[in-house]
Amino acid sequence: MMFPEITPDYGYEECKSTAEWLLAQKAARPQVGIVCGSGLGGLGEMLKDQVVFKYEDIPSFPQSTVLGHTGQLVFGMLEGKPCVCMQGRFHLYEGHPVQKTTLPMRIFKLLGVKTVILTNAAGGLNEDYKVGDIMIIKDHINMPGFAGVNPLAGKNDERFGVRFPCMSDAYDRDLRQLAQDVGEELGYKDFLREGVYCVLGGPSYETIAECRMLHRLGADAVGMSTVHEVIVARHCGMRVFALSLITNKAVMDYNSEEKANHEEVLQTGKQRAEQLEKLVSSMVSRIKHN
């Protein structure tokens, strides 16, 4: 199999140039990077002393085309910590190469980010999950990776990370425990879960047979994002925490009349957004960096 080379457009010098351009506009180096999933852009609105950049104005930055993704980078303070928040991310189904969808993670690293928090909207495969549940991701299945779609494919640049990074500890155990502790304090125990997230390429939703297969493979939720960003963030040595908002139940019964749709995703995000934002902001206030 032929793997694509990482082109100069997504390489170290290009990322460094973009990071330096951003830092020249905003002096405070962010410690925490937050990525907002579909309908969850409100996290960015919580930042104080905001400096906002539209993606189209940032040199070499990709463009977001998905409804529910604002398409801007917000710098500011959250619970006393300097943060940068992506309101809108990039997906394989938009036609971007996988290296381009993950470019912001490398820019985060060069901005000074130590911890990345990623959110997404996902379909629930676990039969115990309900719409509106928040799932802390403890592990993932990179289904496109089985076909060689991995953001680290191609020549490795040691300035970012090692050739063969470990992924058995991709989702930081201490941050997962912190989320459980904060969730319990906030009274979220009834809808806070922990499970395995599976990424597919999209944009079509999964068939019934695919959902059944993924569930048997051990996936609790399925979506079209996050995993590739996690791989690159870990390659760069950043700590990672990720969660899924279960916005729809995956259809696994051939007699069902249910159909997955993007409007349902956005509506559920709107309903649960305030609690999800409270969880993330409370976590940020307790994250310690050396």
Secondary structure, DSSP 8 states (H G I E B T S, - for coil): -------GGGSHHHHHHHHHHHHHH--S--SEEEEE-TT-THHHHT-EEEEEEEGGGSTT-----STT---EEEEEEETTEEEEEEES---GGGT--HHHHTHHHHHHHHHT--EEEEEEEEEE-STT--TT-EEEEEEEEETGGGGT--TT-SS--TTT--SS---TT-S-HHHHHHHHHHHHHHT-TTTEEEEEEEE---SS---HHHHHHHHHHT-SEEESSSHHHHHHHHHTT-EEEEEEEEEEE----TT------HHHHHHHHHHHHHHHHHHHHHHHHH----
